[in-house]
Amino acid sequence: MSYDGSELHGWARQPGQRTVQGDLEQALSMVLRVPVDLTVAGRTDAGVHATGQVAHCDVARAVWEEQRDRLVRRLRGVLPPDLAVAAVAEVSPDFDARFSALGRHYVYRLTDHPAGPPPLRRADTVGWPRALDAEAMALATGLLLGEHDFAAFCRRREGATTIRTLLALDVERSGALVEVRASADAFCHSMVRSLVGALLAVGEGRRLPEWPGGLLTRTERASDVPVAPAHGLTLVRVDYPADDDLGARTLITRARRELPPE
């Protein structure tokens, strides 16, 4: 699915607030005429967008068979215009949108052009008020790759680990547009926006390229790491293994992560 997160209060349903989960479950329940409970690959924050979000639900086979060929078209008729389901498919019983995922891929867009973002891209591109050194930002990414405790970059949730494997973190400039592409097996709360915030401090010349990597020694959220604005962030893809490997992947993901002793 894809969505413009500008008017949405994140993925998770909240009383009295528009959310992706709330709108989509309501639409699916209306079309399928049964209650629907969705599990999502990545719980995006308020204001964050998606072009490649994935979720699953369990429904009776008779319900699925009745609606499968027209479900996408019928959802288009009941969903608000800032939320779209591009495809639906039956999956293996071992599939879990969250725990089966091999990796999540995000793009953060910003521009340091004096005029700000182009009007047609203002919803997903942050206008940055100061010039950025994209080469310094790219240099800073190297020490962040791999498996680390990213506590300094995460808003901690009770009982949740902050150990993650950062697979890629790339900074690319094209004219005035700067894109930060981040891939990991999973991300903790606000991790991508905090990584971008740390890179922005380097890009402005306020911090040295070694600074973000040095924060990995901390065991708590670093108050001096800014969180980049939400609307520059888009979830673009989620990767899954072949059906035969889904069960094994789920077991690995559910296991509590711990860093090996040094």
Residue pairs with C-beta under 8 A, 6 or more apart in sequence:
1 20
1 24
1 50
1 53
1 54
1 55
1 83
1 84
1 85
1 86
2 49
2 50
2 51
2 52
2 53
2 83
2 84
2 86
3 20
3 49
3 50
3 53
3 82
3 83
3 84
4 49
4 82
4 83
4 123
4 124
5 20
5 44
5 46
5 47
5 48
5 49
5 50
5 230
5 231
6 47
6 49
6 82
6 123
6 231
7 18
7 82
8 18
8 19
8 20
8 23
8 46
8 47
8 82
8 83
9 17
9 18
9 19
9 46
10 19
10 20
10 43
10 44
10 45
10 46
10 47
10 48
11 19
11 20
11 21
11 40
11 42
11 43
11 44
12 19
12 21
12 43
13 19
13 21
13 22
13 25
14 22
20 40
20 44
20 50
20 53
20 83
21 38
21 40
23 79
23 80
23 83
24 38
24 55
24 79
24 83
24 85
25 36
25 37
25 38
27 75
27 78
27 79
28 36
28 38
28 57
28 75
29 35
29 36
30 78
31 67
31 71
31 74
31 75
31 78
32 59
32 63
32 67
32 71
33 63
34 59
34 60
34 63
36 57
36 59
37 57
37 58
38 55
38 56
38 57
39 55
39 56
39 57
39 96
39 97
39 98
40 53
40 54
40 55
40 97
40 98
41 53
41 54
41 55
41 97
41 98
41 101
41 104
41 238
42 50
42 53
42 98
42 101
42 104
42 186
42 187
42 235
42 238
44 50
44 53
44 233
44 235
45 189
45 190
45 193
45 230
46 230
47 229
47 230
47 231
48 230
48 231
48 233
48 234
48 235
49 123
49 124
49 231
49 233
49 234
49 235
50 234
50 235
50 236
51 234
51 235
51 236
52 105
52 235
52 236
52 237
52 238
53 235
53 238
54 97
54 101
54 238
54 240
55 97
56 91
56 95
56 96
56 97
64 90
67 74
68 88
68 90
71 85
71 88
72 85
72 86
72 87
72 88
75 85
76 84
76 85
79 85
91 243
92 243
92 246
94 100
94 243
94 246
94 247
94 250
95 240
95 243
95 246
96 246
96 250
97 238
98 253
99 249
99 250
99 253
99 254
100 240
100 241
100 246
100 249
100 250
100 253
101 185
101 186
101 238
101 239
101 240
101 249
101 253
102 185
102 239
102 240
102 241
102 249
103 167
103 183
103 184
103 185
103 238
103 239
104 183
104 184
104 185
104 186
104 187
104 235
104 237
104 238
104 239
105 181
105 182
105 183
105 235
105 236
105 237
105 238
105 239
106 181
106 182
106 183
106 187
106 192
106 233
106 234
106 235
106 236
107 179
107 180
107 181
107 182
107 233
107 234
107 236
108 126
108 179
108 180
108 181
108 182
108 192
108 193
108 196
108 228
108 232
108 233
108 234
109 121
109 124
109 125
109 126
109 177
109 178
109 179
109 232
109 234
110 125
110 126
110 127
110 128
110 132
110 177
110 178
110 180
110 228
110 232
111 117
111 125
111 126
111 127
111 128
111 176
111 177
111 178
112 128
112 129
112 130
112 131
112 132
112 176
112 178
113 127
113 175
113 176
116 122
116 127
117 125
117 126
117 127
118 125
123 231
124 231
124 232
124 234
125 177
125 232
126 228
126 229
126 231
126 232
128 178
128 200
130 204
131 204
132 178
132 200
132 203
132 204
133 202
133 203
133 204
133 205
134 171
134 172
134 173
134 178
134 203
136 202
136 203
136 205
136 209
137 171
137 178
137 180
137 199
137 200
137 202
137 203
137 209
138 170
138 171
138 172
139 202
139 209
140 198
140 199
140 202
140 209
140 210
140 211
140 212
140 213
141 169
141 170
141 171
141 199
141 212
142 213
143 210
143 212
143 213
143 214
143 216
144 166
144 169
144 195
144 212
144 213
144 216
145 166
145 167
145 168
145 169
146 165
146 166
147 163
147 164
147 165
147 166
147 259
148 163
148 164
148 166
148 216
148 259
149 162
149 163
149 216
149 219
149 259
150 162
150 163
150 164
150 166
150 188
150 191
150 216
151 162
151 218
151 219
151 220
151 221
152 194
152 215
152 216
152 218
152 220
152 221
152 222
152 225
153 188
153 190
153 191
153 194
153 195
153 198
153 215
153 221
153 222
153 225
154 162
154 188
154 189
154 190
154 191
154 194
154 221
155 188
155 189
155 190
155 221
156 162
156 188
156 189
156 220
156 221
157 188
157 189
160 188
160 189
161 188
161 256
161 257
161 258
162 188
163 257
163 258
163 259
164 184
164 185
164 186
164 187
164 188
164 191
164 257
165 184
165 185
166 182
166 183
166 184
167 183
167 184
167 185
168 181
168 182
168 183
169 180
169 181
169 182
169 183
169 195
170 180
170 181
171 178
171 179
171 180
171 199
172 178
172 179
172 181
173 179
178 203
180 195
180 196
180 199
182 192
182 195
182 196
184 191
185 253
186 253
190 227
192 233
193 227
193 228
193 229
193 230
193 233
194 225
194 226
194 227
194 228
195 212
196 228
196 232
196 233
197 225
197 226
197 227
197 228
198 207
198 211
198 212
198 215
198 225
198 226
199 212
200 226
200 228
201 207
201 211
201 225
201 226
202 208
202 209
202 211
202 212
215 222
215 225
240 246
240 249
241 249
